[in-house]
């Protein structure tokens, strides 16, 4: 029995050191050396203070800001610890009711806007943390934001165009707008009121 216990304990200790200490330190070290901003959470700073991450959406509810995709995370929206979708199928009445409510909320926030509501403004992503919306979703919200900020719609449209990211390598994905970056650009372009 002693011949089995000693090698087992030795192997356990060696593997714990290699897999639990050495490997994580090596991977973290390489990540910090090669991809430092991403390894640190892709944090976005304003005036030297972190205001969010470019990889995780935030809950903007003020009508003066662009709104992101709905988040299905709980117990609060955009909860990084609770990443996941709602798992509601397209025929589920709860999803249909949620989408109807979101459409109504967008219509109530901008009653004069009769354009079709882009689907990404009323459906959550698979992770529930998506920081991007489509350019169409940003354009849909532009009149409301411009009106509430006292800006010309064309100026807001220019900010959207500047904030639009192209397809990855020109091939992968769709053009997208990072909501946090757009809202920060909007704050920079709008004179601060006392």
C-alpha positions, 0 to 999 in steps of 0.5 A: 500500500505504501508503494502506491500512496507515496507516488500518488501524493508526489504526483498530486503535489507536482501536478498541482504546482504545474497546473495550478501555479506555473501554467496560470502564471505563464499564461497570464505573463504572456497575456500581459506582455503581448495583449496587455489591454485585453488581459486587463479587461479592455477597460475604457478610461475617462479622466483617468478613471475606468468607466467601463469595458469595451467588451461588456455592455452597460445599461444605459437607460437615460434617453439622452444616450444610445441604448444597447441590446437588452441583457438577459443576465440576472440579477441585473443587466450586463452581469459579467458573472451571470453571462447567458441568454434567456433560453426562450425559443422564438415561439415562447409567449414570454419572449414574444411579450418581452419583445413587444414590451421592448418595442413599446418602450422604444416607441414611448421614448421617441413617439415621432419615430415611425421607422421599423425597430431594428431587431438587435434593440429588442432581443438579447445576445447569447451572452447577454453582455454584447457591447455592440449594436448594429449601425441601423440600431444606432441610426434608429436612436439618433433622432431621439438622442439629437433632440434631447441633446439639442444637436443636429441629427447630422452631427449625431450621424457623424459620431455614429459613422466614426464609431462604427467598426468594420468587419474583422479582417474585412470578412468576419462578422457585421459592421457594429457600433460600440455603445460605450464608445459612442456615448463617450464620444457623444458626451465629448461632442455635447457641451456640458450643462451646469 
